[in-house]
Amino acid sequence: MDAPRPRFLALGERISRIAVWIGGLMIVLTAGLITAEVLLRKIANISTGGADELSGYALAVGSSWSMGFALLRRAHVRVDALYGQFSATPRAWLDCLAILAMTGFALVLTWFCAGVLQESITLGARSTTTLSIPLWLPQGLWITGFLIFSALGLILSFHAVLALLAGKAERVRHLVGSRTAEEELSEDGGQPPANGGERC
């Protein structure tokens, strides 16, 4: 049974869960808008205008808002062909290296996105379309997802390194380790394989 999450991680999980639902809803609504656009063009030869622009914003925002939730669920893709061949302690070191690298990437990404947002605000930039949307609006929502992603990465890195230094390899695995086949099956309501093997 998993140990309870630290308080800040539990709060982060609640925030990221709300964010991923909102991001998903944006994408679903955009799919509906595109469907309406295609039907109107086909049947009435008219266009709502801006469906492609709004869908691009929704995809960018929805993607960034889902990253933190995926990080907490250990759902980001990892190349772990050799990972399963190591014992618990080397795995814990690799897990910590992976979360530190991911967090570093998130921070760099957030930093450069913040620069883009600041430039748009300074210039009063608007989209060069009929909608003429102030770009700070979609960019502000976009960077919010990266801020959540970075914050969760920092919190996870902190707790994973503490667990590693305390010699709690299993705790590291539950926080940031690559998910096993049994864990993935249990989330899907399936039965684990009889041999108890891990994903490789």
N, C-alpha and C positions, 0 to 999 in steps of 0.2 A: 504494500500500500504506500502511495506517495506521501511524503511529509507535507504538512501544510505550507502554503506559499508565504513568504514574508509579506508584511503589511503593504509595502509599496508595490510589490509585484501583484498582490491581489487587487489593489486599486488600479494598477496598470492594465490588468486583465479585464476589469469591468469597463474601463475607458476604451480599450482596443476592441472589445466586443461590440460596444455601441458604434464605434467608428466603422467597423467592418460591415455591420448591418446597414448603416447609412450609405457607405460606399457601394455596397451591393444594390441597394435600392436605386441609387443614381444610375447605375448601369442598366438595371431593368427598365426604368423609366425612359432612358435614352433609347433602348431597343424598341420600346413602344413608339417613341417619336419617329424613329427611322422607319418603322413599319408604316406608320401613318403617312409619312413623306412619300414612300414608294407607292402606296395605294393612291394617294392624291395625284401623283404624277401620272400614274397609269390610267386612272379612271377619269379624272377631271383636267388633266394636263396643267395643274397648278402646283406651286411649291410653297411650303411654309417658310423656307429660307432659314439658314442657320443650323439645320439639323446636324450637318457634318461637323460644324464648329462645336456645338454643344456636346456632341458625342465624344469628340476629342478631349474636351475638358473633363467630362464624366469618367472617361477611361483613365486619364492621368490621376485625377483625384481619388477615384475608387481604388486604383492600384496602390497609391501611396498610403491610403488609410487602412489597407489590408495588411501591410507589411509587419506592423507591430504585433498583430494578432497571430500571423503566421510564425513570427519569431517565438512567441510564447508557446505556441503549439508544436514547435520544432518541425515545422512543415516546409522550411526552405530546403531546396535540393542540395544534397551534399554527395560528393563522390567518395563513397566509403567502401570501395572494393577491398582494401587492405585493413580497414578499421576493425572489422569483425574478427581478424586474425590475432589481434593483440589482447593482452590481459587487461584487467580493469584499470590499473594505474596508468599505463601508457595511453589508454583511451581517454582517461580524465584529462591528461595533459593536452591531447589532441583536441578534446572538446573545448577546453579553455582557450587554446590557440584559435580555434574556429570562431568562438563568440567574440574574442578580442578583435580578430580580423573583420568580422561582420560589423561590429560596433565602429571600428575605424572607418570602414566604408560608409556607414550611415552618417557619421559626423562630417566627413568630407562632402558627401552628397548634399547634406543639409546646408553646409556652409556656402557652397556654390549656388544652391537654389535661393538662399537668402540674398545673395548678391544680385541675382536676376530680379527678385522681387523688389529690392531696394532701387534698382535702376528703373524699373517700370513705374514705381511711385514717383521718383524724382522727375522723370520725363513726362509723367501723365500719359503713359502709353495706352493706346486702345487697339483692339483688334482691327485689322484692315478688311472688315467684312461689313455687310449691311447692318449687323447687330451693333457694331462698334462698342463692344464690351470693354470697360476698363480692365486692363490685364491684371491689375493687382487683386481683383476678386478671385478669378480661378487660381492664380498663382499663390494667393494667401491660403486658400483651401488646400492646395497641392502641398505646400511646405508644412502645413499643420500635420499631415500624415507622416512626413519625414521627421518632424520634431518628436512625435510620439514614438516612432521607430527608434530614433537615437536615444531617447530617454530610457526606453525599455532595454535597449542594448547595454547601456551603462549600468543599469540596475542588475541585469542578469550577469554581466561581467564581474561586477563587484561580488555578488553572492557566489558565483562559480569559483572565482579565485580564492575566496575565503574557505570554501569547502575543500578545494584542492590542497591548500596549505594545512588544513586540519586533517588531511588524509581520508576524507569522506568521498571516495571515488563514486560510490553509488549515488550520493547526493548530487554530484556534478552531472552524472548521467541524466538524472531526473530533471535537472534544470536546463541543460543545454546539449545533452547528448543526442546522437542520431537515434531516431525511433526504431524500435525493433518491429519485426513482422507481427508479433503478438500484440503489441500496443496498437498498431494500426488496425488489426482485425478486431480488437476489443472495442475500439471506437466505432467501427462499422457494424458492430453486433454479430460479427462472425466468430468462428471457433479457431483458436490457434492451431498451427500444424502439429501433428503428433510427435515429430522429432524435436520440437522446441527450438528449431533453428532461428537464427537472426537473419535479418535482411543483409545482403551483401552486395 
